[in-house]
Amino acid sequence: MIADKEKITPGQLTVIVIQAQIGVSVLFLPSIVETVAKNDSWISVILAGLAVCLMIVIMWGLSRRFPAMILFDYLPLLLGKFVGKIVHIIYVLMFIFECSLMLVQFADVIRDWIFLRTPAWVILALMLLTSLYMIRENIRLIARFLVLTFVLIFALIFIATYAYRDADIMYILPINQAGFSNIVNGMLKSMNSLYGFEILLFCYPYVQGKSKQILKATLYANLFSTLMYTFLVFTCFIVFSPEELRVIPQPVLYMVKGLSFTIFERADLYFLTIWTVVVISTVMVFLYMSAKAVSTLFGKKNHAGTAPFVALIIFCISLVPHDQDMVNTLQRIVTILTGVSLVVIPVVLLSISLLLKIKRKEQAEA
């Protein structure tokens, strides 16, 4: 039985999912999607958001059949102990590699734009120690911190909005120039930026309210994240020409750097400062999921003791990539793991649960 002091509201769940989805990709998504979807990249982001909605509904349908359990509690019921343990390990690897990739990208940006001579390990250590301090607590305390930092996302939107004074809507025309197949490929690339909604598999038993309220809270969060990413991608495409976007690695930062305000200069540094806090919030969510997954793998009820060891593993993995080829390799590993863990496995688990009528009947909602 989960104590009331550890539970969160549907509104807090919405903020947690948003903070998990919006992070490092704020800077990289426009250039990543542009490589395949060209001027139609903003359409790809919208389609990715719709695809994620379907994945959320599947996870919600699975979680509501075991409302007092997190994912790793009912894996043995559906797959057996041996197969369940293998799937459990897959999720552990996914969360650890996701968090590692996020930290690698963050450290690269900070070194390139602010601390040119600071070793990567210093940046990574500071980020992990800050996150580790918070995620040792229960989900309710983590949610309260994420609610406090949530307002900073609107500051990022406000700064980016100022770029519309130099916008040229003609840059995105003609629509559907890339073709449907390229838009779909762009959608698949965009989905990597929207991962984080899987926190639902951990939070479901801790959320107060009815099952439909939980579903609505998660879908609203994904809608907000999709709209924000669409806004940033669309903004970059009407500020920069297609030729410029092909050679700019972080178009959002270059866009903000070109802004000039009456009171202060170097808007990109203010943007990066706010973005850093947003990324810390995202790292907290993924570090929490990693620690929770590892602790349950070894039969520990509390993840606080496991968290430092998980953080150390993530720190070591983050130090390995030294060039773009290594980063791309890490990205491919994450793509494979997330595809299996967030698409294939939930569908299989829900199908098994429905076909074999396996659920906690005394707890599951109709």
The 8 nearest C-alpha neighbors of each residue, nearest first, counted from 0:
[[1, 2, 67, 3, 204, 68, 205, 5],
 [0, 2, 3, 5, 205, 6, 204, 67],
 [3, 1, 4, 5, 0, 6, 205, 204],
 [2, 4, 6, 5, 1, 7, 205, 207],
 [5, 3, 2, 6, 139, 7, 1, 137],
 [6, 4, 3, 139, 2, 137, 138, 7],
 [7, 5, 205, 3, 206, 4, 139, 207],
 [8, 6, 206, 139, 205, 207, 11, 9],
 [7, 9, 11, 10, 207, 206, 12, 6],
 [10, 8, 12, 11, 216, 213, 206, 13],
 [11, 9, 13, 8, 12, 216, 14, 7],
 [10, 12, 14, 8, 13, 9, 142, 7],
 [13, 11, 9, 15, 10, 14, 16, 8],
 [14, 12, 220, 216, 10, 11, 16, 15],
 [13, 15, 17, 11, 12, 16, 18, 146],
 [16, 14, 12, 18, 17, 13, 19, 11],
 [15, 17, 19, 13, 196, 18, 14, 220],
 [18, 16, 14, 20, 220, 19, 15, 224],
 [17, 19, 15, 21, 281, 16, 20, 14],
 [18, 20, 195, 281, 16, 17, 21, 284],
 [21, 19, 195, 193, 17, 18, 194, 16],
 [22, 20, 18, 19, 17, 224, 25, 24],
 [21, 23, 278, 24, 281, 25, 277, 20],
 [22, 24, 25, 278, 26, 101, 105, 104],
 [25, 23, 27, 26, 28, 22, 192, 21],
 [24, 26, 23, 27, 22, 28, 21, 228],
 [27, 25, 249, 24, 251, 28, 23, 252],
 [26, 28, 24, 249, 29, 25, 30, 31],
 [27, 29, 31, 24, 30, 32, 26, 25],
 [30, 28, 232, 32, 31, 27, 33, 250],
 [29, 31, 33, 28, 32, 27, 248, 244],
 [32, 30, 28, 33, 29, 34, 27, 188],
 [33, 31, 185, 34, 29, 30, 40, 36],
 [32, 34, 37, 30, 36, 35, 31, 40],
 [33, 35, 32, 31, 37, 36, 30, 245],
 [34, 36, 33, 181, 37, 185, 32, 184],
 [35, 37, 40, 182, 181, 185, 33, 39],
 [38, 36, 33, 39, 35, 40, 177, 34],
 [39, 37, 171, 40, 36, 236, 33, 177],
 [38, 40, 36, 42, 37, 41, 175, 174],
 [39, 41, 36, 43, 42, 38, 32, 37],
 [40, 42, 44, 229, 43, 39, 233, 232],
 [43, 41, 45, 40, 39, 44, 46, 182],
 [44, 42, 186, 40, 46, 185, 182, 41],
 [45, 43, 47, 41, 42, 46, 189, 186],
 [44, 46, 48, 42, 47, 43, 225, 49],
 [47, 45, 49, 43, 48, 44, 186, 50],
 [48, 46, 186, 44, 50, 190, 45, 49],
 [47, 49, 51, 45, 225, 46, 50, 44],
 [50, 48, 46, 52, 47, 51, 45, 53],
 [51, 49, 47, 53, 52, 48, 46, 54],
 [50, 52, 54, 48, 53, 49, 55, 47],
 [53, 51, 55, 49, 50, 54, 56, 48],
 [52, 54, 56, 50, 51, 55, 57, 49],
 [55, 53, 51, 57, 52, 56, 58, 50],
 [54, 56, 52, 58, 57, 53, 59, 51],
 [55, 57, 59, 53, 54, 58, 60, 52],
 [58, 56, 60, 54, 55, 59, 61, 53],
 [59, 57, 61, 55, 60, 56, 62, 345],
 [58, 60, 56, 62, 61, 57, 55, 63],
 [61, 59, 57, 58, 63, 62, 56, 64],
 [60, 62, 58, 349, 59, 63, 64, 57],
 [61, 63, 59, 65, 64, 60, 66, 58],
 [64, 62, 66, 65, 60, 61, 59, 363],
 [63, 65, 363, 358, 62, 61, 66, 359],
 [66, 64, 63, 62, 68, 359, 67, 363],
 [67, 65, 63, 204, 68, 62, 64, 363],
 [66, 68, 204, 65, 69, 362, 0, 203],
 [69, 67, 65, 66, 72, 204, 70, 73],
 [68, 70, 201, 72, 71, 200, 204, 67],
 [71, 69, 72, 200, 73, 74, 68, 201],
 [70, 72, 74, 73, 69, 87, 295, 292],
 [73, 71, 70, 69, 68, 74, 75, 76],
 [72, 74, 76, 75, 71, 70, 77, 68],
 [73, 75, 83, 71, 77, 76, 72, 78],
 [76, 74, 79, 80, 83, 78, 77, 73],
 [77, 75, 73, 74, 79, 78, 357, 80],
 [76, 78, 74, 75, 79, 73, 352, 351],
 [79, 77, 83, 75, 82, 74, 76, 80],
 [78, 80, 75, 83, 81, 82, 76, 77],
 [79, 81, 75, 83, 82, 84, 78, 74],
 [80, 82, 84, 83, 79, 85, 78, 75],
 [83, 81, 85, 84, 78, 79, 80, 86],
 [82, 84, 75, 80, 74, 78, 86, 81],
 [83, 85, 87, 81, 82, 86, 80, 88],
 [86, 84, 82, 88, 87, 83, 89, 81],
 [87, 85, 89, 83, 88, 84, 82, 90],
 [86, 88, 84, 90, 85, 89, 83, 91],
 [87, 89, 91, 85, 90, 86, 92, 84],
 [90, 88, 86, 92, 87, 91, 93, 85],
 [89, 91, 93, 87, 88, 92, 94, 340],
 [90, 92, 88, 89, 94, 93, 292, 289],
 [93, 91, 95, 89, 90, 94, 96, 88],
 [92, 94, 90, 96, 336, 91, 95, 97],
 [95, 93, 97, 289, 91, 96, 92, 98],
 [94, 96, 92, 98, 97, 93, 289, 313],
 [97, 95, 99, 93, 98, 94, 92, 100],
 [98, 96, 94, 100, 99, 95, 93, 333],
 [97, 99, 101, 95, 96, 100, 285, 94],
 [100, 98, 96, 317, 102, 313, 101, 97],
 [101, 99, 103, 97, 102, 98, 96, 104],
 [100, 102, 98, 104, 99, 103, 105, 97],
 [101, 103, 105, 99, 100, 104, 106, 98],
 [104, 102, 100, 106, 105, 101, 317, 99],
 [105, 103, 107, 101, 102, 106, 100, 108],
 [104, 106, 102, 108, 107, 103, 101, 109],
 [105, 107, 109, 103, 108, 104, 102, 110],
 [108, 106, 104, 110, 105, 109, 111, 103],
 [109, 107, 111, 105, 110, 106, 112, 104],
 [108, 110, 106, 112, 113, 111, 107, 114],
 [111, 109, 114, 115, 107, 108, 112, 113],
 [112, 110, 108, 109, 115, 107, 113, 114],
 [111, 113, 109, 110, 108, 114, 115, 268],
 [114, 112, 109, 110, 115, 111, 268, 108],
 [115, 113, 110, 117, 116, 109, 112, 111],
 [114, 116, 110, 111, 117, 113, 112, 109],
 [117, 115, 114, 118, 110, 113, 119, 111],
 [116, 118, 114, 115, 119, 110, 121, 122],
 [119, 117, 120, 121, 116, 122, 110, 115],
 [118, 120, 122, 121, 106, 123, 117, 318],
 [119, 121, 123, 118, 122, 124, 318, 314],
 [120, 122, 124, 119, 123, 118, 125, 117],
 [123, 121, 125, 119, 120, 124, 106, 126],
 [122, 124, 120, 126, 121, 125, 127, 119],
 [125, 123, 121, 127, 126, 122, 120, 128],
 [126, 124, 128, 122, 123, 127, 129, 121],
 [125, 127, 123, 129, 124, 128, 122, 130],
 [128, 126, 130, 124, 129, 125, 131, 123],
 [129, 127, 131, 125, 130, 126, 124, 132],
 [128, 130, 126, 127, 132, 131, 125, 133],
 [131, 129, 283, 127, 128, 132, 133, 126],
 [130, 132, 128, 134, 133, 129, 127, 135],
 [131, 133, 130, 129, 134, 135, 128, 136],
 [134, 132, 131, 135, 130, 136, 141, 129],
 [133, 135, 136, 131, 287, 132, 283, 130],
 [134, 136, 303, 133, 132, 131, 306, 137],
 [137, 135, 134, 133, 140, 138, 141, 303],
 [138, 136, 139, 140, 141, 5, 135, 134],
 [137, 139, 141, 140, 142, 136, 5, 6],
 [140, 138, 142, 141, 5, 137, 7, 6],
 [141, 139, 143, 142, 138, 137, 136, 144],
 [140, 142, 138, 144, 139, 143, 145, 134],
 [143, 141, 139, 145, 140, 144, 138, 11],
 [144, 142, 140, 146, 141, 145, 139, 147],
 [143, 145, 147, 141, 146, 142, 148, 140],
 [144, 146, 142, 148, 147, 143, 149, 141],
 [145, 147, 149, 143, 144, 148, 142, 14],
 [148, 146, 144, 145, 149, 143, 150, 151],
 [149, 147, 145, 150, 146, 151, 144, 277],
 [148, 150, 146, 151, 147, 152, 145, 14],
 [149, 151, 152, 148, 153, 147, 154, 146],
 [152, 150, 154, 153, 149, 148, 273, 155],
 [153, 151, 155, 154, 150, 149, 156, 277],
 [152, 154, 156, 151, 155, 150, 157, 149],
 [153, 155, 151, 157, 152, 156, 158, 150],
 [156, 154, 152, 158, 153, 157, 159, 270],
 [155, 157, 153, 159, 154, 158, 160, 152],
 [158, 156, 154, 160, 155, 159, 153, 161],
 [159, 157, 155, 160, 156, 161, 154, 255],
 [158, 160, 156, 161, 157, 162, 155, 255],
 [161, 159, 157, 162, 158, 163, 156, 234],
 [160, 162, 159, 163, 158, 164, 157, 258],
 [163, 161, 160, 164, 159, 165, 258, 166],
 [164, 162, 166, 165, 161, 160, 234, 238],
 [163, 165, 162, 166, 161, 160, 167, 238],
 [166, 164, 163, 162, 238, 167, 237, 161],
 [167, 165, 238, 163, 237, 164, 168, 162],
 [166, 168, 237, 169, 170, 238, 165, 163],
 [169, 167, 237, 170, 171, 166, 172, 238],
 [168, 170, 172, 167, 171, 237, 173, 166],
 [169, 171, 237, 168, 172, 240, 167, 236],
 [172, 170, 38, 169, 168, 173, 236, 237],
 [173, 171, 174, 169, 170, 38, 168, 176],
 [172, 174, 176, 171, 175, 38, 169, 170],
 [173, 175, 172, 176, 39, 171, 38, 177],
 [176, 174, 177, 178, 39, 173, 179, 38],
 [175, 177, 174, 178, 173, 39, 38, 172],
 [178, 176, 175, 36, 181, 37, 39, 182],
 [177, 179, 175, 176, 181, 180, 182, 36],
 [178, 180, 182, 181, 183, 177, 175, 184],
 [181, 179, 183, 182, 178, 184, 177, 185],
 [182, 180, 184, 36, 183, 179, 35, 178],
 [181, 183, 36, 185, 179, 43, 180, 184],
 [182, 184, 186, 180, 185, 181, 179, 187],
 [185, 183, 181, 187, 186, 182, 180, 188],
 [186, 184, 182, 188, 32, 36, 43, 183],
 [185, 187, 43, 183, 47, 189, 184, 188],
 [188, 186, 184, 190, 185, 189, 183, 47],
 [189, 187, 185, 186, 190, 191, 32, 184],
 [188, 190, 186, 191, 187, 192, 44, 47],
 [189, 191, 193, 192, 47, 187, 188, 186],
 [192, 190, 189, 193, 194, 188, 334, 187],
 [191, 193, 190, 189, 24, 194, 20, 28],
 [194, 192, 20, 190, 191, 195, 189, 21],
 [195, 193, 191, 192, 20, 196, 190, 197],
 [194, 196, 19, 20, 197, 198, 193, 16],
 [195, 197, 198, 16, 194, 199, 20, 19],
 [198, 196, 199, 195, 200, 194, 341, 201],
 [197, 199, 196, 201, 200, 195, 202, 16],
 [200, 198, 202, 197, 201, 203, 196, 58],
 [199, 201, 198, 70, 197, 69, 202, 203],
 [202, 200, 69, 198, 199, 203, 70, 204],
 [201, 203, 199, 205, 204, 200, 198, 206],
 [202, 204, 205, 206, 199, 201, 200, 66],
 [205, 203, 67, 66, 202, 206, 68, 69],
 [206, 204, 6, 202, 203, 7, 207, 5],
 [207, 205, 7, 203, 8, 6, 204, 9],
 [206, 208, 8, 7, 6, 205, 9, 209],
 [209, 207, 212, 206, 210, 9, 213, 8],
 [208, 210, 212, 211, 213, 207, 206, 364],
 [209, 211, 213, 212, 214, 63, 208, 364],
 [212, 210, 214, 213, 209, 215, 208, 216],
 [213, 211, 215, 209, 210, 214, 216, 208],
 [212, 214, 216, 210, 211, 215, 9, 217],
 [213, 215, 211, 217, 212, 216, 218, 59],
 [214, 216, 218, 212, 217, 213, 219, 211],
 [217, 215, 13, 213, 219, 214, 218, 9],
 [218, 216, 220, 214, 219, 215, 13, 213],
 [217, 219, 221, 215, 220, 216, 222, 214],
 [220, 218, 222, 216, 221, 217, 215, 223],
 [221, 219, 13, 217, 223, 17, 218, 222],
 [220, 222, 224, 218, 223, 219, 225, 217],
 [223, 221, 219, 225, 220, 224, 226, 218],
 [222, 224, 220, 226, 221, 225, 227, 219],
 [225, 223, 221, 227, 226, 222, 17, 228],
 [226, 224, 222, 228, 48, 227, 223, 221],
 [227, 225, 229, 223, 224, 228, 230, 222],
 [226, 228, 230, 224, 229, 225, 223, 231],
 [227, 229, 231, 225, 230, 226, 232, 224],
 [230, 228, 226, 232, 41, 227, 231, 44],
 [229, 231, 227, 233, 228, 232, 234, 226],
 [232, 230, 234, 228, 233, 229, 235, 227],
 [231, 233, 29, 229, 235, 234, 230, 41],
 [232, 234, 236, 230, 231, 235, 41, 229],
 [235, 233, 231, 237, 236, 232, 230, 238],
 [236, 234, 238, 232, 233, 237, 239, 231],
 [235, 237, 233, 234, 239, 238, 171, 232],
 [236, 238, 167, 166, 168, 234, 170, 235],
 [239, 237, 166, 235, 236, 167, 234, 165],
 [240, 238, 236, 237, 243, 235, 244, 241],
 [239, 241, 243, 242, 170, 244, 238, 236],
 [242, 240, 244, 243, 245, 239, 170, 236],
 [243, 241, 240, 245, 244, 246, 239, 247],
 [244, 242, 240, 245, 241, 246, 239, 247],
 [243, 245, 241, 247, 246, 242, 239, 30],
 [244, 246, 243, 242, 247, 241, 30, 34],
 [247, 245, 244, 243, 248, 242, 30, 250],
 [246, 248, 244, 250, 249, 245, 243, 30],
 [247, 249, 250, 30, 246, 27, 244, 245],
 [250, 248, 26, 27, 251, 252, 247, 253],
 [249, 251, 253, 252, 247, 254, 248, 235],
 [252, 250, 254, 26, 253, 249, 255, 235],
 [253, 251, 255, 254, 250, 249, 256, 267],
 [252, 254, 256, 250, 255, 251, 257, 249],
 [253, 255, 251, 252, 256, 257, 250, 162],
 [256, 254, 252, 267, 258, 257, 253, 266],
 [257, 255, 267, 253, 258, 254, 266, 252],
 [256, 258, 255, 254, 253, 259, 266, 265],
 [259, 257, 255, 256, 266, 260, 162, 254],
 [258, 260, 264, 257, 261, 266, 265, 263],
 [259, 261, 263, 262, 264, 258, 266, 265],
 [260, 262, 263, 259, 264, 258, 266, 265],
 [261, 263, 260, 264, 259, 266, 265, 258],
 [264, 262, 260, 261, 265, 266, 259, 269],
 [263, 265, 266, 259, 260, 262, 261, 258],
 [266, 264, 267, 268, 256, 263, 269, 259],
 [267, 265, 269, 268, 264, 256, 255, 270],
 [266, 268, 256, 270, 265, 255, 269, 252],
 [269, 267, 271, 270, 266, 265, 272, 113],
 [270, 268, 272, 266, 271, 267, 273, 265],
 [269, 271, 267, 268, 273, 272, 274, 266],
 [272, 270, 274, 268, 269, 273, 275, 267],
 [273, 271, 269, 275, 274, 270, 268, 276],
 [272, 274, 270, 275, 276, 271, 151, 269],
 [273, 275, 271, 277, 272, 276, 270, 278],
 [276, 274, 278, 272, 277, 273, 271, 279],
 [275, 277, 279, 278, 273, 274, 280, 272],
 [276, 278, 274, 280, 275, 279, 22, 281],
 [279, 277, 22, 281, 275, 280, 276, 23],
 [280, 278, 276, 282, 281, 277, 283, 275],
 [279, 281, 283, 277, 278, 282, 18, 145],
 [282, 280, 19, 278, 284, 283, 279, 18],
 [283, 281, 279, 285, 284, 280, 286, 278],
 [284, 282, 130, 286, 280, 281, 285, 287],
 [283, 285, 287, 281, 282, 286, 19, 288],
 [286, 284, 288, 282, 287, 283, 98, 289],
 [285, 287, 289, 283, 288, 284, 282, 290],
 [286, 288, 284, 290, 285, 289, 134, 283],
 [287, 289, 285, 291, 286, 290, 292, 284],
 [290, 288, 286, 94, 292, 287, 291, 95],
 [291, 289, 306, 287, 293, 292, 288, 302],
 [290, 292, 288, 294, 302, 289, 293, 287],
 [291, 293, 289, 290, 295, 294, 91, 288],
 [294, 292, 296, 290, 295, 291, 289, 91],
 [293, 295, 299, 291, 302, 296, 297, 292],
 [294, 296, 298, 299, 297, 292, 293, 291],
 [297, 295, 293, 294, 298, 292, 87, 299],
 [298, 296, 295, 294, 299, 293, 292, 300],
 [297, 299, 295, 296, 294, 300, 293, 301],
 [300, 298, 294, 295, 301, 297, 302, 296],
 [299, 301, 298, 302, 295, 294, 291, 297],
 [302, 300, 299, 303, 304, 294, 291, 305],
 [301, 303, 305, 291, 294, 304, 290, 306],
 [304, 302, 135, 306, 305, 301, 136, 134],
 [305, 303, 302, 306, 307, 301, 135, 308],
 [304, 306, 302, 303, 308, 307, 294, 290],
 [305, 307, 290, 309, 303, 308, 304, 302],
 [308, 306, 310, 309, 305, 311, 304, 131],
 [309, 307, 311, 310, 306, 305, 312, 304],
 [308, 310, 312, 306, 311, 307, 290, 313],
 [311, 309, 307, 313, 308, 312, 314, 306],
 [310, 312, 314, 308, 309, 313, 307, 315],
 [313, 311, 309, 315, 314, 310, 316, 308],
 [314, 312, 310, 316, 99, 311, 315, 317],
 [313, 315, 311, 317, 312, 316, 310, 318],
 [316, 314, 312, 318, 317, 313, 311, 319],
 [315, 317, 313, 318, 319, 314, 99, 312],
 [318, 316, 99, 314, 315, 103, 319, 313],
 [317, 319, 315, 316, 320, 314, 120, 119],
 [318, 320, 316, 317, 321, 315, 325, 103],
 [321, 319, 325, 326, 322, 318, 317, 103],
 [322, 320, 319, 325, 323, 318, 326, 324],
 [323, 321, 324, 325, 320, 326, 327, 319],
 [322, 324, 326, 325, 327, 321, 320, 328],
 [325, 323, 327, 326, 322, 328, 320, 321],
 [324, 326, 320, 328, 327, 323, 322, 329],
 [325, 327, 323, 329, 328, 324, 320, 330],
 [328, 326, 330, 324, 325, 329, 323, 331],
 [329, 327, 325, 331, 330, 326, 324, 332],
 [328, 330, 326, 332, 327, 331, 325, 333],
 [329, 331, 327, 333, 328, 332, 326, 334],
 [332, 330, 334, 328, 333, 329, 327, 335],
 [331, 333, 329, 335, 330, 334, 336, 328],
 [332, 334, 336, 330, 331, 335, 337, 97],
 [333, 335, 331, 337, 332, 336, 338, 330],
 [336, 334, 338, 332, 333, 337, 331, 339],
 [337, 335, 333, 339, 93, 338, 334, 340],
 [336, 338, 340, 334, 339, 341, 335, 333],
 [339, 337, 335, 342, 336, 341, 340, 334],
 [338, 340, 343, 336, 337, 342, 341, 344],
 [341, 339, 337, 344, 338, 342, 336, 343],
 [342, 340, 337, 338, 339, 345, 343, 344],
 [341, 343, 338, 339, 340, 344, 345, 346],
 [344, 342, 339, 346, 345, 340, 347, 341],
 [343, 345, 347, 340, 346, 342, 348, 339],
 [346, 344, 348, 347, 343, 349, 342, 58],
 [347, 345, 349, 344, 343, 348, 350, 342],
 [348, 346, 344, 350, 345, 349, 351, 343],
 [349, 347, 345, 351, 350, 346, 344, 352],
 [348, 350, 352, 346, 61, 351, 347, 345],
 [351, 349, 347, 353, 348, 352, 354, 346],
 [352, 350, 348, 354, 353, 349, 355, 347],
 [351, 353, 357, 349, 356, 350, 355, 354],
 [352, 354, 356, 350, 351, 355, 349, 357],
 [355, 353, 351, 356, 352, 350, 357, 349],
 [354, 356, 357, 352, 353, 351, 350, 77],
 [357, 355, 353, 352, 354, 358, 351, 350],
 [356, 358, 352, 355, 353, 359, 77, 351],
 [359, 357, 64, 360, 65, 356, 352, 363],
 [358, 360, 362, 363, 361, 65, 64, 357],
 [361, 359, 363, 362, 358, 64, 364, 357],
 [360, 362, 359, 363, 358, 364, 65, 64],
 [363, 361, 360, 359, 364, 66, 65, 67],
 [364, 362, 64, 360, 359, 65, 66, 63],
 [365, 363, 63, 362, 64, 210, 66, 360],
 [364, 363, 64, 63, 360, 362, 210, 361]]
